Each structure stands twice: as structure tokens, then as C-alpha cells.
Amino acid sequence: MTITGSQMRCAPHDPDNLLDRMSRESTLNAHYEHLIERERQLLAKHLGITSGEVLSIGAGWHPGRHLFPAPAFRITAVDSDPERVATVERLQRADEVRVGYAGTLELPAASFDVVLYRLVLHHIAYQGPLAPCFAEAARLMKPGGAMVAIEPGLWHPVGLGLALANRTGLATALHGTPDDIPLSPRRLGALARAAGLEPELHTVTYTWRRLPSGLQRALAPLDRVGSRPRAARLGHTLMLIARRRG
Ligand SMILES: C[S@@+](CC[C@H](N)C(=O)[O-])C[C@H]1O[C@@H](n2cnc3c(N)ncnc32)[C@H](O)[C@@H]1O
């Protein structure tokens, strides 16, 4: 089943949000479709895991079936919001669901091939330290497994702007929430290494969903250099693949 950008987007278009008012819904959807296609391409090329058990933490309404299709992958979806967990269960978007908080999950060690944090760690960074999430991922992964995190990057101009908006208290007025904390690529690598994992960084995209669609189309080819080590750090959306040695 093909999932479109409009079906997948975590937050719907919100007319009370200043930046949403300035953005066309069709542009947001086109960006989201580009994003998920890039995620698929990067995982197909770099993950090296083609089947197994996936733990999606902060699964929201979309635990990552677009990246880890059935029947090759079995997904366990965890979220702190019981309503989202119930929706995922009702729509059968995961094989197993549970309500839980990242960093405190009582699941057996070494039981997952992939631990996925998709657009989650940058919210948890607002709640507290990220180290418990990395330690938990390392504990829950089988040898040879990988943690995959897809998160907004701090070193992209939009990430820097968002960090400034957070510091000056303007974030909520601007885009509706104070809890989007863009993450530094250096911090992501250091957290992975501290948990005993081997990090590898990629840029998913340099484009930003708020840019006019023509500009997004013009910038999209840049994404092809997003796996070069220096270029990888500058992305708007980053993908960290952090492996547990086999
Ligand atoms: C932006 S949504 C991303 C959802 C999904 N991963 C996706 O790709 O569409 C972030 C999700 O993280 C969940 N979340 C936030 N903090 C969490 C925590 N500490 N533990 C577990 N889930 C959390 C929220 O309830 C929300 O569903």
C-alpha cells in the first residue's frame, strides 16, 4: 500500500499557526512525500537489515510501516500517548502496541533488529536528557542491530532559526509549539558512541517544507550528496544509523 504525504504527516495543517497559514497544504504534502522517499532510499542503501523485529518508539499515528514493510518486518509500536497507540492498534499499523515512555521501557534485552526514533528525539530533548534513549536502544538491540533516528538538524539555517526562536520564546507564536529542539549532528554522534554504538550520519533532505514548491524542487537534487561526511551534518532533516557491533 502506498501511503501519501497527506496521510502520513504527523501534524495536520493548522490555520492558527502562523507558518502553516503561510504554507500551502499541497506544498507541505509534496515535501513530506519527498522526505519519505529519501528515507526509504537511504535505508535501502545503508541499513543492511532487510527483515526482523522493529521497535518504533514515539510511534505516533505512523510507526514506520513505510520504511519497514510487512511481512519482512514485524513492528512493535510504543508511544506515551494512549490515544495514538489505540489508533495504531485499530488501524493495524503495527503488529504489537504498548503505551510507554522512551528510556523506561520494560522490554527484554537484545530483542530487536531495529530501534526507530522517527521525529521523536527532538521532542524528548525538550523533556530531558537523551542519553537514556540511546542506552535503552543499545540494550534492546540484538548484536548486529541498528538504531535509526530521523530528526531535524541544528546546523541547517532553519535549525539555527528554530533554536533562536526557542531561545527568544517566539517558537510557539511562530509554529505552534515550544518543544521542537533541532539536534546537533555532533551531539547525536557523541550520544551514540557513549552508548557503545557506531554512528553513521546522512542528510535526508536539505529542503524545508515551508519553501515554495519550485524552490524545493530546485534544491532536492542536492540531497544526493547527503551521505558525504561533511555535507551530511548540514541537513534540515538528518538520519542517524547507529549500529550495535555483531
Ligand atoms: C512528531 S510525532 C512522530 C510520530 C511518528 N514517529 C512519525 O514518524 O510520524 C512524535 C511522537 O512522539 C511521542 N512522544 C513524545 N515524547 C515521548 C516519550 N518521552 N516517550 C514516548 N513517546 C513520546 C508523541 O506522543 C508523538 O506521538
The ligand as a MOL file (V3000), in Angstrom:
LIG
                    3D

  0  0  0     0  0            999 V3000
M  V30 BEGIN CTAB
M  V30 COUNTS 27 29 0 0 0
M  V30 BEGIN ATOM
M  V30 1 C 6.2280 14.0910 15.7840 0
M  V30 2 S 5.4050 12.6520 16.3750 0 CHG=1
M  V30 3 C 6.2330 11.3970 15.4040 0
M  V30 4 C 5.3870 10.1810 15.2130 0
M  V30 5 C 5.9260 9.1030 14.2990 0
M  V30 6 N 7.1890 8.5870 14.7760 0
M  V30 7 C 6.0400 9.5800 12.8750 0
M  V30 8 O 7.0970 9.4220 12.2920 0
M  V30 9 O 5.0320 10.0690 12.3340 0 CHG=-1
M  V30 10 C 6.2170 12.4170 17.9900 0
M  V30 11 C 5.5800 11.3230 18.8300 0
M  V30 12 O 6.4300 11.0720 19.9590 0
M  V30 13 C 5.6170 10.8090 21.0870 0
M  V30 14 N 6.4290 11.0680 22.2840 0
M  V30 15 C 6.8650 12.2630 22.7520 0
M  V30 16 N 7.6180 12.0890 23.8420 0
M  V30 17 C 7.6720 10.7610 24.0780 0
M  V30 18 C 8.3020 9.9530 25.0780 0
M  V30 19 N 9.0430 10.5160 26.0500 0
M  V30 20 N 8.1590 8.6050 25.0090 0
M  V30 21 C 7.3920 8.0490 24.0390 0
M  V30 22 N 6.7740 8.7520 23.0770 0
M  V30 23 C 6.9090 10.0980 23.0810 0
M  V30 24 C 4.4300 11.7520 20.9030 0
M  V30 25 O 3.2910 11.3180 21.6400 0
M  V30 26 C 4.2210 11.6760 19.3870 0
M  V30 27 O 3.2940 10.6790 19.0400 0
M  V30 END ATOM
M  V30 BEGIN BOND
M  V30 1 1 1 2
M  V30 2 1 2 3
M  V30 3 1 2 10
M  V30 4 1 3 4
M  V30 5 1 4 5
M  V30 6 1 5 6
M  V30 7 1 5 7
M  V30 8 2 7 8
M  V30 9 1 7 9
M  V30 10 1 10 11
M  V30 11 1 11 12
M  V30 12 1 11 26
M  V30 13 1 12 13
M  V30 14 1 13 14
M  V30 15 1 13 24
M  V30 16 1 14 15
M  V30 17 1 14 23
M  V30 18 2 15 16
M  V30 19 1 16 17
M  V30 20 1 17 18
M  V30 21 2 17 23
M  V30 22 1 18 19
M  V30 23 2 18 20
M  V30 24 1 20 21
M  V30 25 2 21 22
M  V30 26 1 22 23
M  V30 27 1 24 25
M  V30 28 1 24 26
M  V30 29 1 26 27
M  V30 END BOND
M  V30 END CTAB
M  END
